[in-house]
Amino acid sequence: MADNNDLASRAQAEISGMAKQGMGHPSTKPVLIGAGVGAVAGALLPFVSLPLGLVVGAGYAFWRRIK
């Protein structure tokens, strides 16, 4: 349970840092790249929509940054 709380607190800190620092934060660019890759995958794959691909790509990149 402590691991989930730690993950949640790291996520909150990263989101807050990204919101305050914008492109200057080290997590912003990888998350945006992940969103772009996901959006392209969503556009190319017939069973995934573009918005879903964008969200999944950004979420995966963000998760990789905080784990």
N, C-alpha and C positions, 0 to 999 in steps of 0.2 A: 504494500500500500504506500509506503514511503517513496518507492521508485516512481509511482504514478504522480504523486504530489510533486516530486522533484521535476519530472517531465513537464507538468503543467506550469510550474513556476518558471522553468527555463523558457517555455513557449511564451508565456506572458512577458518575460523580460525581453525576448527577441522581438516580439511584435511591438512592444513599446519603443525599443531602440530603433527599429525600422521606421516607425511613425515619426519619431523625433528627428532622426538623422537623414532620412530619405536615402538617396543614392550613396551617401557617404558611409552608410552602415555596411559591414562586410556580408551580411546575409541578404541584402536587397537584390543584388545582381544575380546570384545563383537562383533565388526564388523566381525572379522574372524570367530567367532563361528556362527554368523548369516549366513555367506557365506557357512560354512560347513553344517549347517542344511538345507539351501536352496538347496545345491548341492545334498544332500541325498534325499530330497523331489523330486528334478528334476529327479533323477535316478529311483525313485520308481513310480512316477506318469506317466501314459502313454501320457498325453497331455502336459507335461512340459519337456523341455530338461535339461540336466545337467548344461550347461553354463547359461541358462536362470534362473534356480533355484539358482545358485550361485550368480548371479548379483542381483536378487530380494531379496534373503536372506540378502546379505550384505547391500543393499540399505535400507531395512526395519530396520535393526539393527542400521545403521547410522542415519536414520531419527528419531528413538526412542531416540538416544543419544542427538541430537541437538534440539529437540522440547521443 
